[in-house]
């Protein structure tokens, strides 16, 4: 499954991959990957590079 819906990911999947610009950022339990992604977007890290 490919999704940008964090709730759907955590409710449906046990494992998740976070890909950004063709690079694997994180691979692991869905709740941990989603939490890391949400922290990344919340802190504005995406803009910092």
KEKOLSE-852054 format. One record per residue: residue number from 1; residue in three letters; x, y, z of N, C-alpha, C in turn. Coordinates in steps of 0.2 Angstrom, whole numbers, plus 2048, in hexadecimal, padded with zeros to 3 digits. Layout:
BEGIN
ATOM     k     r   npx   npy   npz   capx   capy   capz   cpx   cpy   cpz
ATOM   NUM   ALA     X     Y     Z      X      Y      Z     X     Y     Z
...
//
This chain:
BEGIN
ATOM     k     r   npx   npy   npz   capx   capy   capz   cpx   cpy   cpz
ATOM     1   UNK   804   7FA   800    800    800    800   804   806   800
ATOM     2   UNK   803   80B   7FC    806    812    7FC   801   817   7FF
ATOM     3   UNK   803   81B   804    7FE    820    806   802   825   80A
ATOM     4   UNK   7FE   82B   80A    801    831    80E   7FC   832   814
ATOM     5   UNK   7F8   82D   815    7F3    82E    81A   7F6   82A   820
ATOM     6   UNK   7F9   82E   825    7FC    82B    82B   7F8   826   82F
ATOM     7   UNK   7F1   828   830    7ED    824    834   7EC   81D   830
ATOM     8   UNK   7EB   81E   82A    7E9    818    826   7F0   813   826
ATOM     9   UNK   7F5   816   826    7FC    812    826   7FC   80E   82D
ATOM    10   UNK   7FB   812   833    7FC    80F    839   7F6   80A   83A
ATOM    11   UNK   7F0   80B   838    7EA    806    839   7EB   800   834
ATOM    12   UNK   7EE   801   82F    7EE    7FB    82A   7F5   7F7   82A
ATOM    13   UNK   7FA   7FA   82B    801    7F7    82A   804   7F6   831
ATOM    14   UNK   808   7F1   831    80D    7EF    836   814   7F3   835
ATOM    15   UNK   816   7F3   82F    81C    7F5    82D   81B   7FB   828
ATOM    16   UNK   820   800   828    81F    805    823   826   808   821
ATOM    17   UNK   826   80A   81B    82C    80D    818   82B   815   817
ATOM    18   UNK   830   819   819    82F    820    817   834   821   812
ATOM    19   UNK   832   823   80C    836    825    806   835   82C   805
ATOM    20   UNK   83B   830   804    83B    837    802   840   838   7FD
ATOM    21   UNK   83D   83A   7F7    842    83C    7F1   846   836   7EF
ATOM    22   UNK   842   830   7EF    846    82A    7ED   84B   827   7F2
ATOM    23   UNK   84B   82A   7F8    84F    827    7FE   84B   824   803
ATOM    24   UNK   84D   81F   806    84A    81C    80C   84C   81F   812
ATOM    25   UNK   848   822   815    849    826    81B   848   822   822
ATOM    26   UNK   843   81D   822    842    819    827   83E   813   825
ATOM    27   UNK   840   80E   829    83C    807    827   83B   804   82E
ATOM    28   UNK   835   802   830    834    7FF    836   82C   7FF   838
ATOM    29   UNK   82B   7FE   83E    824    7FD    840   820   804   83E
ATOM    30   UNK   81A   803   83B    816    808    838   815   80E   83D
ATOM    31   UNK   814   80D   844    813    812    848   819   816   849
ATOM    32   UNK   81F   813   849    825    816    84A   827   81B   844
ATOM    33   UNK   826   818   83E    828    81B    838   823   822   837
ATOM    34   UNK   81D   821   839    818    826    838   81A   82C   83D
ATOM    35   UNK   81C   82A   844    81D    82E    849   824   832   847
ATOM    36   UNK   829   82F   844    82F    832    841   82D   837   83C
ATOM    37   UNK   829   835   837    827    83A    832   823   840   834
ATOM    38   UNK   81E   83F   839    81B    844    83C   81F   849   83F
ATOM    39   UNK   824   847   843    829    84B    846   82D   84F   841
ATOM    40   UNK   82F   84C   83C    833    84F    837   82F   854   834
ATOM    41   UNK   828   853   832    824    858    82F   823   85E   834
ATOM    42   UNK   822   85C   83A    820    861    83F   825   866   841
ATOM    43   UNK   82C   864   841    831    868    842   834   86C   83C
ATOM    44   UNK   831   86B   837    833    86E    831   83A   86C   82E
ATOM    45   UNK   83C   866   830    842    863    82E   843   862   826
ATOM    46   UNK   83D   861   823    83D    860    81C   840   866   819
ATOM    47   UNK   83E   86C   81B    841    872    818   848   873   819
ATOM    48   UNK   84B   870   81F    852    871    821   856   86D   81D
ATOM    49   UNK   853   867   81A    857    863    816   859   85D   81A
//
